[in-house]
Amino acid sequence: MNPRILIIDDDIELNELLCEFFESNNAVVEHAIKPSSGLKKLREFSPDLVVLDVMPVSYTHLRAHETVLDLVCRLLLEKKQKINTTATH
């Protein structure tokens, strides 16, 4: 199974570069420029890995970034728990 990777970064060139790199290594990649679209894709795409922008531009972006990070952590933990539960049964 190919890894599923979501990239959320407002730097378009970096976003494209990361997409090309991961896709060339057989990953299934989705990307978003805005945190709001990143949140939507996070829920719909169910990635194995999320690459986030660590330097938000403004306080508004910082708050959105924290929301994305919180949701990413929660969804990845839920995914891990589901895998662990399946593996033990």
Secondary structure, DSSP 8 states (H G I E B T S, - for coil): ---EEEEE-S-HHHHHHHHHHHHHTT-EEEEESSHHHHHHHHHHH--SEEEE-SS-SSHHHHHHHHHHHHHHHHHHHHHHHHHHHHHH-
